[in-house]
Structures are given as C-alpha cells and as structure tokens.
C-alpha cells in the first residue's frame, strides 16, 4: 500500500475512534501534502517526496518543542512531542551512522567531489539515494567531515 493511502486510512480510523490528536496531526499533514502538490503543479506525490515532507513536519515539531520548553510551556511541548511521534511512525527507520558515512563516501567518490564547494551536489544525491532515510542535518555534518580531509575518519 502506498504511504499516501496508508495515511488516508489512518485518518479515517482516527475519525472513527475520535482520536483528536491523531486526527489533527494527520489533517495538518494532508494540508501540507495539498500545498506541496499545488506548489509543484502535480497530481500525486510519490513516497520519497512524502518522506521528505513528513521529515519537514517532524523538524517543525522539534523546533516548536524547543521554543515551548524555553517559554515554560511544557504542556504545549508535550503536545508537539506526541504529534512528532505520530508523524515519525510513517518514516522509514533512519540510517545508522556507519550506513550514512558509507553512503556519503560512495556519493563523494561517484561524483568525484574533492572540496566543500560541491557540498550541495553531494547533499542532493545523498538525500535522493537514501530514500528518505537520511536526516539532512546528520548527512550534512558527515559530508562536511569527509570533505574536510577526514576521509578515513
């Protein structure tokens, strides 16, 4: 079953079970998908694009949690944490550090990149090859480390 279909089914289930948190979270995700489709002038979204969109939503929840914690709003931080958990259930398991390092090394070698100036090319290819399993921040740090001359590290 395509991921978009699974999200639709889970949205219906949340409606039937009156799970308001899951319902609100999935509705926000569906709205983000619709905005994405309109922006890209597309009719459908594939799983890789959807993974990236969900990762963006998760990152937004993490940023909101940090802001709420700084502002002394533990209740809202907890709500964001629960929404984050709901969204993360749709993501594939993230790459381990060794898998990520191996992927970044192979991309650097296949592209023939030797300097940090080509970091954008490396990152684009890493995110495509990972199939939504690589966190952009971790991938960036790994690529920077490898391009800084630490190829054996």
DRENDO-1510 file (C-alpha; in Angstrom, 1 decimal, always signed):
<recs>
REC; n; res; u; v; w
REC; 1; UNK; +0.0; +0.0; +0.0 .
REC; 2; UNK; +1.3; +3.4; -0.9 .
REC; 3; UNK; +2.2; +5.6; +2.0 .
REC; 4; UNK; -0.4; +8.3; +1.0 .
REC; 5; UNK; -3.1; +5.6; +1.0 .
REC; 6; UNK; -2.0; +4.4; +4.5 .
REC; 7; UNK; -2.2; +8.0; +5.8 .
REC; 8; UNK; -5.7; +8.3; +4.4 .
REC; 9; UNK; -6.8; +5.1; +6.0 .
REC; 10; UNK; -5.3; +6.1; +9.3 .
REC; 11; UNK; -7.1; +9.5; +9.0 .
REC; 12; UNK; -10.4; +7.6; +8.6 .
REC; 13; UNK; -9.6; +5.4; +11.6 .
REC; 14; UNK; -8.7; +8.5; +13.7 .
REC; 15; UNK; -12.1; +10.0; +12.8 .
REC; 16; UNK; -14.0; +6.8; +13.7 .
REC; 17; UNK; -12.1; +6.3; +17.0 .
REC; 18; UNK; -12.4; +10.0; +17.8 .
REC; 19; UNK; -8.6; +10.3; +18.3 .
REC; 20; UNK; -8.4; +14.0; +18.2 .
REC; 21; UNK; -4.6; +14.3; +18.4 .
REC; 22; UNK; -4.0; +11.9; +15.5 .
REC; 23; UNK; -6.9; +13.4; +13.5 .
REC; 24; UNK; -5.5; +16.9; +13.9 .
REC; 25; UNK; -1.9; +15.8; +13.1 .
REC; 26; UNK; -2.9; +13.8; +10.0 .
REC; 27; UNK; -5.1; +16.7; +8.8 .
REC; 28; UNK; -2.2; +19.0; +9.0 .
REC; 29; UNK; -0.1; +16.5; +7.1 .
REC; 30; UNK; -2.7; +16.2; +4.4 .
REC; 31; UNK; -2.9; +20.0; +4.1 .
REC; 32; UNK; +0.9; +20.1; +3.8 .
REC; 33; UNK; +0.7; +17.5; +1.0 .
REC; 34; UNK; -2.0; +19.5; -0.8 .
REC; 35; UNK; +0.1; +22.7; -0.6 .
REC; 36; UNK; +3.1; +20.8; -1.9 .
REC; 37; UNK; +1.0; +19.4; -4.9 .
REC; 38; UNK; -0.3; +22.8; -5.7 .
REC; 39; UNK; +3.2; +24.4; -5.5 .
REC; 40; UNK; +4.8; +21.7; -7.7 .
REC; 41; UNK; +1.8; +21.6; -10.0 .
REC; 42; UNK; +1.5; +17.8; -9.6 .
REC; 43; UNK; -1.5; +15.4; -9.2 .
REC; 44; UNK; +0.1; +12.8; -7.0 .
REC; 45; UNK; +3.0; +12.6; -4.6 .
REC; 46; UNK; +5.4; +9.6; -4.5 .
REC; 47; UNK; +6.7; +8.0; -1.3 .
REC; 48; UNK; +10.1; +9.7; -1.4 .
REC; 49; UNK; +8.6; +13.1; -1.7 .
REC; 50; UNK; +6.2; +12.3; +1.1 .
REC; 51; UNK; +9.0; +11.1; +3.3 .
REC; 52; UNK; +10.7; +14.4; +2.8 .
REC; 53; UNK; +7.5; +16.3; +3.6 .
REC; 54; UNK; +7.0; +14.3; +6.7 .
REC; 55; UNK; +10.6; +14.9; +7.8 .
REC; 56; UNK; +10.0; +18.6; +7.4 .
REC; 57; UNK; +6.8; +18.3; +9.5 .
REC; 58; UNK; +8.8; +16.4; +12.2 .
REC; 59; UNK; +11.5; +19.1; +12.2 .
REC; 60; UNK; +8.9; +21.8; +12.6 .
REC; 61; UNK; +7.6; +19.9; +15.7 .
REC; 62; UNK; +11.1; +19.6; +17.1 .
REC; 63; UNK; +11.6; +23.4; +16.7 .
REC; 64; UNK; +8.3; +24.1; +18.3 .
REC; 65; UNK; +9.0; +21.8; +21.2 .
REC; 66; UNK; +12.3; +23.7; +21.8 .
REC; 67; UNK; +10.5; +27.0; +21.7 .
REC; 68; UNK; +7.8; +25.9; +24.1 .
REC; 69; UNK; +10.3; +24.5; +26.5 .
REC; 70; UNK; +12.2; +27.8; +26.5 .
REC; 71; UNK; +9.0; +29.6; +27.1 .
REC; 72; UNK; +8.0; +27.4; +30.0 .
REC; 73; UNK; +5.0; +25.8; +28.2 .
REC; 74; UNK; +5.6; +22.1; +29.0 .
REC; 75; UNK; +2.0; +21.3; +28.1 .
REC; 76; UNK; +2.4; +22.5; +24.5 .
REC; 77; UNK; +5.9; +20.9; +24.2 .
REC; 78; UNK; +4.3; +17.6; +25.2 .
REC; 79; UNK; +1.6; +18.0; +22.6 .
REC; 80; UNK; +4.2; +18.7; +19.9 .
REC; 81; UNK; +6.1; +15.6; +21.1 .
REC; 82; UNK; +3.1; +13.4; +20.7 .
REC; 83; UNK; +2.4; +14.9; +17.2 .
REC; 84; UNK; +6.1; +14.2; +16.3 .
REC; 85; UNK; +5.7; +10.6; +17.4 .
REC; 86; UNK; +2.6; +10.2; +15.2 .
REC; 87; UNK; +4.4; +11.5; +12.2 .
REC; 88; UNK; +7.6; +9.5; +12.8 .
REC; 89; UNK; +5.5; +6.3; +12.6 .
REC; 90; UNK; +5.3; +6.9; +8.8 .
REC; 91; UNK; +9.0; +7.4; +8.3 .
REC; 92; UNK; +11.4; +4.5; +7.4 .
REC; 93; UNK; +14.0; +3.6; +10.0 .
REC; 94; UNK; +16.8; +6.2; +9.8 .
REC; 95; UNK; +20.3; +5.2; +8.5 .
REC; 96; UNK; +22.8; +4.3; +11.2 .
REC; 97; UNK; +25.9; +6.4; +11.5 .
REC; 98; UNK; +28.0; +3.8; +9.6 .
REC; 99; UNK; +25.4; +3.4; +6.9 .
REC; 100; UNK; +25.2; +7.2; +6.5 .
REC; 101; UNK; +29.0; +7.5; +6.4 .
REC; 102; UNK; +29.2; +4.7; +3.8 .
REC; 103; UNK; +26.5; +6.3; +1.6 .
REC; 104; UNK; +28.2; +9.8; +1.8 .
REC; 105; UNK; +31.6; +8.3; +0.9 .
REC; 106; UNK; +30.2; +6.5; -2.1 .
REC; 107; UNK; +28.4; +9.6; -3.3 .
REC; 108; UNK; +31.6; +11.7; -2.9 .
REC; 109; UNK; +33.6; +9.1; -4.8 .
REC; 110; UNK; +31.0; +8.7; -7.6 .
REC; 111; UNK; +30.7; +12.4; -8.1 .
REC; 112; UNK; +34.4; +12.9; -7.9 .
REC; 113; UNK; +34.0; +15.7; -5.3 .
REC; 114; UNK; +37.1; +17.0; -3.6 .
REC; 115; UNK; +36.1; +20.2; -1.9 .
REC; 116; UNK; +33.4; +21.7; +0.4 .
REC; 117; UNK; +32.4; +23.9; -2.5 .
REC; 118; UNK; +30.4; +21.0; -4.0 .
REC; 119; UNK; +28.6; +20.1; -0.8 .
REC; 120; UNK; +25.3; +21.0; -2.4 .
REC; 121; UNK; +25.8; +18.3; -5.1 .
REC; 122; UNK; +26.7; +15.7; -2.5 .
REC; 123; UNK; +23.8; +16.5; -0.3 .
REC; 124; UNK; +21.3; +16.4; -3.1 .
REC; 125; UNK; +22.5; +13.0; -4.2 .
REC; 126; UNK; +22.7; +11.6; -0.6 .
REC; 127; UNK; +19.1; +12.6; +0.1 .
REC; 128; UNK; +17.9; +11.0; -3.2 .
REC; 129; UNK; +19.8; +7.8; -2.7 .
REC; 130; UNK; +18.8; +7.4; +0.9 .
REC; 131; UNK; +15.1; +7.2; +0.0 .
REC; 132; UNK; +14.0; +9.4; +2.9 .
REC; 133; UNK; +16.1; +7.5; +5.5 .
REC; 134; UNK; +18.8; +10.2; +5.9 .
REC; 135; UNK; +18.4; +13.2; +8.2 .
REC; 136; UNK; +19.6; +16.2; +6.4 .
REC; 137; UNK; +21.5; +17.7; +9.3 .
REC; 138; UNK; +23.4; +14.4; +10.1 .
REC; 139; UNK; +24.1; +13.9; +6.4 .
REC; 140; UNK; +25.5; +17.5; +6.1 .
REC; 141; UNK; +27.7; +17.0; +9.2 .
REC; 142; UNK; +29.0; +13.7; +7.8 .
REC; 143; UNK; +29.7; +15.2; +4.3 .
REC; 144; UNK; +31.5; +18.2; +5.8 .
REC; 145; UNK; +33.6; +15.9; +7.9 .
REC; 146; UNK; +34.5; +13.8; +5.0 .
REC; 147; UNK; +35.2; +16.7; +2.7 .
REC; 148; UNK; +37.4; +18.4; +5.3 .
REC; 149; UNK; +40.0; +15.8; +4.7 .
REC; 150; UNK; +38.8; +13.2; +7.2 .
REC; 151; UNK; +38.0; +10.6; +4.6 .
REC; 152; UNK; +39.4; +7.8; +6.7 .
REC; 153; UNK; +37.6; +9.0; +9.9 .
</recs>
